[in-house]
C-alpha cells in the first residue's frame, strides 16, 4: 500500500493478526502500547482483537505491505465510527 503524507485510517479492531512491513517512509501505528513510528525495513505485528490506528503524518508518506492471518475478508475489521 502507498499512503501520502496526512493519510490515516479510523481506529479498528480486526479479527485477524496483521503483520505490516514498511518498505519506504514511516508508518505511524497507534495501539495499546502507545504510538510508534515504524520506518523502512521495520515491521509491526498487531494481534487479533487489538485496537489499532494507522497513519502517515510524515513527509513522503509510506509504502508498506501487510499480511493478515487468517486472510482479510470484508466484515472482519471493526472500524471506529467517523
Contact map, one row per residue, 1 for C-alpha under 8 A:
1110000000000000000000000000000000000000000000000000000000000011100000000000000000
1111000000000000000000000000000000000000000000000000000000001111000000000000000000
1111101000000000000000000000000000000000000000000000000100001110000000000000000000
0111111000000000000000000000000000000000000000000000000100011100000000000000000000
0011111000000000000000000000000000000000000000000000000111111100000000000000000000
0001111100000000000000000000000000000000000000000000001111001000000000000000000000
0011111110000000000000000000000000000000000000000000001110001000000000000000000000
0000011111000000000000000000000000000000000000000000111110000000000000000000000000
0000001111100000000000000000000000000000000000000000111000000000000000000000000000
0000000111110000000000000000000000000000000000000000110000000000000000000000001111
0000000011111000000000000000000000000000000000000011110000000000000000000000001100
0000000001111100000000000000000000000000000000000011100000000000000000000000111100
0000000000111110000000000000000000000000000000011111000000000000000000000000111000
0000000000011111100000000000000000000000000000011110000000000000000000000001110000
0000000000001111100000000000000000000000000000011000000000000000000000000001110000
0000000000000111110000000000000000000000000000111000000000000000000111110001000000
0000000000000111111000000000000000000000000011110000000000000000000111000000000000
0000000000000001111100000000000000000000000011110000000000000000011110000000000000
0000000000000000111110000000000000000000001111000000000000000000011100000000000000
0000000000000000011111000000000000000000001110000000000000000001111000000000000000
0000000000000000001111100000000000000001111100000000000000000001110000000000000000
0000000000000000000111111110000000000111111000000000000000000111100000000000000000
0000000000000000000011111000000000000011110000000000000000000111100000000000000000
0000000000000000000001111100000000000011100000000000000000000111000000000000000000
0000000000000000000001111110000000000011000000000000000001011110000000000000000000
0000000000000000000001011111000000001111000000000000000101001110000000000000000000
0000000000000000000001001111100000001110000000000000011100001101000000000000000000
0000000000000000000000000111110000111100000000000000011110000000000000000000000000
0000000000000000000000000011111000111100000000000001111000000000000000000000000000
0000000000000000000000000001111111110000000000000001110000000000000000000000000000
0000000000000000000000000000111111100000000000000111100000000000000000000000000000
0000000000000000000000000000011111000000000000000111000000000000000000000000000000
0000000000000000000000000000011111100000000000000000000000000000000000000000000000
0000000000000000000000000000011111110000000000000000000000000000000000000000000000
0000000000000000000000000001111011111000000000000000000000000000000000000000000000
0000000000000000000000000001110001111100000000000000000000000000000000000000000000
0000000000000000000000000111100000111110000000000000000000000000000000000000000000
0000000000000000000001000111100000011111011100000000000000000000000000000000000000
0000000000000000000001111110000000001111110000000000000000000000000000000000000000
0000000000000000000011111100000000000111110000000000000000000000000000000000000000
0000000000000000000011110000000000000011111000000000000000000000000000000000000000
0000000000000000000011100000000000000111111100000000000000000000000000000000000000
0000000000000000001111000000000000000100111110000000000000000000000000000000000000
0000000000000000001110000000000000000100011111000000000000000000000000000000000000
0000000000000000111100000000000000000000001111100000000000000000000000000000000000
0000000000000000111000000000000000000000000111110101000000000000000000000000000000
0000000000000001110000000000000000000000000011111100000000000000000000000000000000
0000000000001111110000000000000000000000000001111100000000000000000000000000000000
0000000000001111000000000000000000000000000000111110000000000000000000000000000000
0000000000001100000000000000001100000000000001111111000000000000000000000000000000
0000000000111100000000000000001100000000000000001111100000000000000000000000000000
0000000000111000000000000000111100000000000001000111110000000000000000000000000000
0000000111110000000000000000111000000000000000000011111000000000000000000000000000
0000000111100000000000000011110000000000000000000001111100000000000000000000000000
0000011110000000000000000011100000000000000000000000111110000000000000000000000000
0011111100000000000000000111000000000000000000000000011111001100000000000000000000
0000111100000000000000000001000000000000000000000000001111101000000000000000000000
0000110000000000000000001100000000000000000000000000000111111000000000000000000000
0000100000000000000000000000000000000000000000000000000011111000000000000000000000
0001100000000000000000001000000000000000000000000000000001111100000000000000000000
0111111000000000000000001110000000000000000000000000000111111110000000000000000000
0111100000000000000001111110000000000000000000000000000100011111000000000000000000
1110000000000000000001111100000000000000000000000000000000001111100000000000000000
1100000000000000000111110010000000000000000000000000000000000111110000000000000000
1000000000000000000111100000000000000000000000000000000000000011111000000000000000
0000000000000000011110000000000000000000000000000000000000000001111100000000000000
0000000000000000011100000000000000000000000000000000000000000000111110100000000000
0000000000000001111000000000000000000000000000000000000000000000011111110000000000
0000000000000001110000000000000000000000000000000000000000000000001111110000000000
0000000000000001100000000000000000000000000000000000000000000000000111110000000000
0000000000000001000000000000000000000000000000000000000000000000001111111000000000
0000000000000001000000000000000000000000000000000000000000000000000111111101000000
0000000000000000000000000000000000000000000000000000000000000000000000111111000000
0000000000000000000000000000000000000000000000000000000000000000000000011111100000
0000000000000000000000000000000000000000000000000000000000000000000000001111110000
0000000000000111000000000000000000000000000000000000000000000000000000011111110000
0000000000011110000000000000000000000000000000000000000000000000000000000111111000
0000000000011110000000000000000000000000000000000000000000000000000000000011111100
0000000001111000000000000000000000000000000000000000000000000000000000000000111110
0000000001110000000000000000000000000000000000000000000000000000000000000000011111
0000000001000000000000000000000000000000000000000000000000000000000000000000001111
0000000001000000000000000000000000000000000000000000000000000000000000000000000111
